[in-house]
Amino acid sequence: MFGDEAYWLAALFGLIRAQILAPLGLVVALALSLHILLTKRDVGAAIGWIGLVWFSPLPGGVVYLVFGINRVQRRARGLRDGPRAIPRDVPAGSPREDHLAPLERAARHLTRRATVAGNAITMLRNGDEAYPAMLAAIAGARASIALSTYILRDDEAGGPIIEALIAARARRVIVRVLLDGVGSGYFVSPAYRRLRRAGVRVARFLHSPLPWRMPFLNLRSHKKMLLIDGWHGFTGGMNIGAENLVARHPRAPVRDTHFAVAGPVLAQLVEAFADDWAFATGEELEGPAWFTTPDARGEAVARVVTSGPDEDVEKIELLVLQAIACAQRSIAIMTPYFLPDERLVTALALAAQRGVGVDIVVPARSNHRLVDWASAANIRPLLDDGVRIWRNPAPFDHSKMMVVDGVWCLIGSANWDMRSFRLNFELNMEVFHDDLAATLGAHMAACRGPRITSEEIAASPLPIRLRNAAARLLLPYL
């Protein structure tokens, strides 16, 4: 009897598969293939997605619908005509007449922002220097505070900042806090819960436990900025957590750099935060509490560069490519994760071939082993072409910076990987300033440990090379 039931169930399933699932799969595969052909710019990504939906139409189609469609770009377009719509014509700002003039013009075209002079930018090392300065700034706020960060922990480092934000609200300062919906805790976010209970306006960027909102899971806000009264602030790559209090010897210390910023470029930082806040909450920030005209405070010429899978797609990567192309003497890079795509690898290799000194500092060991493996398989062509890559000894250093020809600097949140350049929402700042360039250059030189050689990579055992090569296949997702 049970054999007959099994037979009829198998026959029924075969009928359903032949009469319903197969035609449905064909329709799904065809429809999604048309969508992929019309929307995917990257040929490799398009081929991969089309292969997936034809190999397994229904499960593959679900995966594509969840992770393959950029719904964030559609939402950004809806804000395009808002109060801070991107202008079509951008003033020249502070144009240059040297060999970096093409870089300045390209960045103006990419960002639709002008360079502004009169800024003071100071490097702060680790949370030991950055957090006290941030706390003092919050305590002195009189009109408004904006905080955007990927990670805010309610611990020895983040706890005092949370308390300071709550205290600022109690003295009638307008406070807005934007936390990433994954980085600051997807299921449980103590910092978010504590701020909200205290009445602080706080939002979680692209966060929802609802399954139909899961397409946003892979698109994170990696930006870090604290803005006080529209007059001064902080930006860079540092999260807020006890691991950055290196002088207190945490169990897993993370070194990092952040930057205090004062001057007219603060207006661009405020605009960037206001756009993100409107994107996440629908609330438009307006009025003199937010938008001011900061006085000149220094000699640096600067401009904010935002990037993300919305209207700012790939802008930081394109700016970096232009900077490499304009370099005549030197390129210095420091990054916690070094997984550039073929465009960047080729640009760096060509720079080295034409005689530019290219030095890259990476951690001896990062906090993601898979990234280290993939990076080891990705750097061989650079080493063969004369690019010098240096290991930064432990503890892990999360700093991100770039200097070209001792003049042009790039600081901010973006790592040198495809996730930062194409998926994450990032905020960097380009700065033309000899003194800052010298400070960053000296810092990177001091972090150089043993140099990685092509012979060392080639001499790795075959199992290690195979493991690294396999990890490299995940480069678009790391």
Secondary structure as GFF3:
##gff-version 3
##sequence-region A 1 478
A	DSSP	alpha_helix	2	16	.	.	.	ID=ss1
A	DSSP	pi_helix	17	21	.	.	.	ID=ss2
A	DSSP	alpha_helix	22	39	.	.	.	ID=ss3
A	DSSP	alpha_helix	43	55	.	.	.	ID=ss4
A	DSSP	alpha_helix	57	63	.	.	.	ID=ss5
A	DSSP	pi_helix	64	68	.	.	.	ID=ss6
A	DSSP	alpha_helix	71	78	.	.	.	ID=ss7
A	DSSP	alpha_helix	101	111	.	.	.	ID=ss8
A	DSSP	beta_strand	116	125	.	.	.	ID=ss9
A	DSSP	alpha_helix	126	139	.	.	.	ID=ss10
A	DSSP	beta_strand	144	149	.	.	.	ID=ss11
A	DSSP	alpha_helix	158	170	.	.	.	ID=ss12
A	DSSP	beta_strand	174	180	.	.	.	ID=ss13
A	DSSP	alpha_helix	190	197	.	.	.	ID=ss14
A	DSSP	beta_strand	201	205	.	.	.	ID=ss15
A	DSSP	three_ten_helix	211	218	.	.	.	ID=ss16
A	DSSP	beta_strand	225	228	.	.	.	ID=ss17
A	DSSP	beta_strand	232	236	.	.	.	ID=ss18
A	DSSP	three_ten_helix	242	244	.	.	.	ID=ss19
A	DSSP	three_ten_helix	246	248	.	.	.	ID=ss20
A	DSSP	beta_strand	257	262	.	.	.	ID=ss21
A	DSSP	alpha_helix	266	281	.	.	.	ID=ss22
A	DSSP	beta_strand	300	307	.	.	.	ID=ss23
A	DSSP	alpha_helix	315	326	.	.	.	ID=ss24
A	DSSP	beta_strand	330	334	.	.	.	ID=ss25
A	DSSP	beta_strand	338	339	.	.	.	ID=ss26
A	DSSP	alpha_helix	342	353	.	.	.	ID=ss27
A	DSSP	beta_strand	357	363	.	.	.	ID=ss28
A	DSSP	alpha_helix	369	378	.	.	.	ID=ss29
A	DSSP	alpha_helix	380	384	.	.	.	ID=ss30
A	DSSP	beta_strand	388	392	.	.	.	ID=ss31
A	DSSP	beta_strand	401	404	.	.	.	ID=ss32
A	DSSP	beta_strand	408	412	.	.	.	ID=ss33
A	DSSP	beta_strand	416	417	.	.	.	ID=ss34
A	DSSP	alpha_helix	418	418	.	.	.	ID=ss35
A	DSSP	pi_helix	419	423	.	.	.	ID=ss36
A	DSSP	beta_strand	426	432	.	.	.	ID=ss37
A	DSSP	alpha_helix	434	446	.	.	.	ID=ss38
A	DSSP	beta_strand	451	452	.	.	.	ID=ss39
A	DSSP	alpha_helix	454	458	.	.	.	ID=ss40
A	DSSP	alpha_helix	462	472	.	.	.	ID=ss41
A	DSSP	three_ten_helix	475	477	.	.	.	ID=ss42
###
